[in-house]
Amino acid sequence: DAGVTQSPTHLIKTRGQQVTLRCSPKSGHDTVSWYQQALGQGPQFIFQYYEEEERQRGNFPDRFSGHQFPNYSSELNVNALLLGDSALYLCASSRDSSSYNEQFFGPGTRLTVL
Amino acid sequence: SQQGEEDPQALSIQEGENATMNCSYKTSINNLQWYRQNSGRGLVHLILIRSNEREKHSGRLRVTLDTSKKSSSLLITASRAADTASYFCATKGGIWDYGQNFVFGPGTRLSVLP
């Protein structure tokens, strides 16, 4: 079992550019959540995808969008990048049918915006 | 604002000593989970405690939950240098509160000195 995988590992972009981050959930999981973690802070919930639809969203602007594919993998897109978007982006997967929705995290993508 | 708040923010102990970290939260929860993060990498799930449980053990880890005080503690016994990491608590509310996502605190940075 490969667990949750994310790509790329690191990414450097400049202000105003757009970026796409990818996540493959753990086998058997159908729900994907994305988190942003700034340096020295706890992860902040961005949004969650289930059945290819955004089910819940945190306090993030519309520049942050996502997608879930039929195989449950997911993408996070960020448009018009700002310096403040520099962070570790974490993907977590879970089984929606689980009562307690234990989440398993991927290693993250480190995004640096210059 | 964040649901969980860990205390202390940073903790330094000698190898072999016990480490205790606390987490306080604000609203009712379905469960509370503790995670470890090594140096900006992905989060590793340590232990989940349900709202109807008061104490749980896993190896050298002991977690307590006091729903009347809206607080939890994580005890690591006989600490090792490899325990050096940031520790986060994450709460999941009921569907009527926070839906499916988890809310993380800012974390406790633990340093175990050899």
Boltz contact constraints between the chains, C-beta under 6 A:
constraints:
  - contact:
      token1: [A, 41]
      token2: [B, 106]
      max_distance: 6.0
  - contact:
      token1: [A, 42]
      token2: [B, 88]
      max_distance: 6.0
  - contact:
      token1: [A, 42]
      token2: [B, 104]
      max_distance: 6.0
  - contact:
      token1: [A, 42]
      token2: [B, 105]
      max_distance: 6.0
  - contact:
      token1: [A, 42]
      token2: [B, 106]
      max_distance: 6.0
  - contact:
      token1: [A, 42]
      token2: [B, 107]
      max_distance: 6.0
  - contact:
      token1: [A, 43]
      token2: [B, 104]
      max_distance: 6.0
  - contact:
      token1: [A, 45]
      token2: [B, 101]
      max_distance: 6.0
  - contact:
      token1: [A, 48]
      token2: [B, 100]
      max_distance: 6.0
  - contact:
      token1: [A, 48]
      token2: [B, 101]
      max_distance: 6.0
  - contact:
      token1: [A, 56]
      token2: [B, 99]
      max_distance: 6.0
  - contact:
      token1: [A, 56]
      token2: [B, 100]
      max_distance: 6.0
  - contact:
      token1: [A, 56]
      token2: [B, 101]
      max_distance: 6.0
  - contact:
      token1: [A, 88]
      token2: [B, 40]
      max_distance: 6.0
  - contact:
      token1: [A, 100]
      token2: [B, 31]
      max_distance: 6.0
  - contact:
      token1: [A, 102]
      token2: [B, 48]
      max_distance: 6.0
  - contact:
      token1: [A, 105]
      token2: [B, 42]
      max_distance: 6.0
  - contact:
      token1: [A, 105]
      token2: [B, 43]
      max_distance: 6.0
  - contact:
      token1: [A, 106]
      token2: [B, 42]
      max_distance: 6.0
  - contact:
      token1: [A, 107]
      token2: [B, 41]
      max_distance: 6.0
  - contact:
      token1: [A, 107]
      token2: [B, 42]
      max_distance: 6.0
  - contact:
      token1: [A, 108]
      token2: [B, 42]
      max_distance: 6.0
